[in-house]
Amino acid sequence: MTQPESAFLSVTYVSTSAAPLTQTALEAILSQSRENNGRSGLTGMLAVRGDDFFQVIEGPSAVVRHVLQRLRDDTRHSELRVLVEEEIDYRRFPDWTMRCENLDDYPADSIPGYRASHENESDARRHRILDLLRWFQHRATRALAERGRSATSPS
Ligand SMILES: Cc1cc2nc3c(=O)[nH]c(=O)nc-3n(C[C@H](O)[C@H](O)[C@H](O)COP(=O)(O)O)c2cc1C
C-alpha cells in the first residue's frame, strides 16, 4: 500500500489507567476503538505495560484531533500526555484499526533502556515513558523495514 497522502496526522501519547487494568477493561477499550476507527478511517497501535497506555493514532488530521479530545475526556485513564504530534506521508499501521501490544509479555531486558526500579515516582514515570518511546521507535522502524518500504516517515 503506497498511498502518498500528505494530510495525515500521527499523535503518540501516554496515559495511565484510572483503575488497575483488567483484561475485560482492555478488551472493551479495544473493541470500541476498532469499531470507531474502522468507521472514521483511523489506524494505530495501543501498547500496554502494567497500567500505562502508550498509543499511536494516525489518520486525517481533523479526525485525529477529534478523537484526541474524546480521549482527554475519558475517565478510564488520566495523566494523558502527548509525546509526539507529526504530519506523516504514510501510515505506520495501515492495516490496523488498533493493533494491541502487551509489553508485559516482553522481558524487561528486551526493551532497550528499560530499567525495573527507580528512585522516585515522577522520575519513574518519566523513565517509563522514555523507555516506551524508545521501544516503540525501534519496533516501528523494524516494522517498516519488514514491509520492504523505505523509511519515509519521520522517526
Ligand atoms: C486507552 C484508551 C484508548 C482509546 N482509543 C480509542 C481509539 O483509538 N479510538 C476511539 O474512537 N476511541 C478510543 N478510546 C475511547 C475514547 O476515549 C472514547 O470513549 C470514545 O471514542 C467515545 O466514542 P463513542 O462513545 O462514540 O464510542 C480509547 C480509550 C482509552 C481509555
PDBQT file of the ligand as one rigid body, heavy atoms in Angstrom, charges set to zero:
ROOT
HETATM    1  C1  LIG A 201      -6.518   3.872  26.351  1.00  0.00    +0.000 C 
HETATM    2  C2  LIG A 201      -7.703   4.251  25.501  1.00  0.00    +0.000 A 
HETATM    3  C3  LIG A 201      -7.580   4.230  24.118  1.00  0.00    +0.000 A 
HETATM    4  C4  LIG A 201      -8.655   4.574  23.306  1.00  0.00    +0.000 A 
HETATM    5  N1  LIG A 201      -8.502   4.573  21.959  1.00  0.00    +0.000 NA
HETATM    6  C5  LIG A 201      -9.526   4.962  21.165  1.00  0.00    +0.000 A 
HETATM    7  C6  LIG A 201      -9.385   4.985  19.748  1.00  0.00    +0.000 A 
HETATM    8  O1  LIG A 201      -8.363   4.635  19.179  1.00  0.00    +0.000 OA
HETATM    9  N2  LIG A 201     -10.467   5.383  19.014  1.00  0.00    +0.000 N 
HETATM   10  C7  LIG A 201     -11.653   5.757  19.588  1.00  0.00    +0.000 A 
HETATM   11  O2  LIG A 201     -12.586   6.120  18.866  1.00  0.00    +0.000 OA
HETATM   12  N3  LIG A 201     -11.811   5.745  20.921  1.00  0.00    +0.000 NA
HETATM   13  C8  LIG A 201     -10.783   5.353  21.725  1.00  0.00    +0.000 A 
HETATM   14  N4  LIG A 201     -10.955   5.307  23.081  1.00  0.00    +0.000 N 
HETATM   15  C9  LIG A 201     -12.272   5.648  23.635  1.00  0.00    +0.000 C 
HETATM   16  C10 LIG A 201     -12.478   7.151  23.675  1.00  0.00    +0.000 C 
HETATM   17  O3  LIG A 201     -11.813   7.701  24.791  1.00  0.00    +0.000 OA
HETATM   18  C11 LIG A 201     -13.985   7.477  23.778  1.00  0.00    +0.000 C 
HETATM   19  O4  LIG A 201     -14.546   6.807  24.882  1.00  0.00    +0.000 OA
HETATM   20  C12 LIG A 201     -14.744   7.067  22.552  1.00  0.00    +0.000 C 
HETATM   21  O5  LIG A 201     -14.078   7.493  21.398  1.00  0.00    +0.000 OA
HETATM   22  C13 LIG A 201     -16.143   7.687  22.629  1.00  0.00    +0.000 C 
HETATM   23  O6  LIG A 201     -16.837   7.495  21.455  1.00  0.00    +0.000 OA
HETATM   24  P1  LIG A 201     -18.166   6.563  21.355  1.00  0.00    +0.000 P 
HETATM   25  O7  LIG A 201     -18.976   6.779  22.605  1.00  0.00    +0.000 OA
HETATM   26  O8  LIG A 201     -18.833   7.043  20.109  1.00  0.00    +0.000 OA
HETATM   27  O9  LIG A 201     -17.655   5.147  21.231  1.00  0.00    +0.000 OA
HETATM   28  C14 LIG A 201      -9.893   4.953  23.909  1.00  0.00    +0.000 A 
HETATM   29  C15 LIG A 201      -9.997   4.971  25.302  1.00  0.00    +0.000 A 
HETATM   30  C16 LIG A 201      -8.923   4.620  26.096  1.00  0.00    +0.000 A 
HETATM   31  C17 LIG A 201      -9.074   4.644  27.592  1.00  0.00    +0.000 C 
ENDROOT
TORSDOF 0
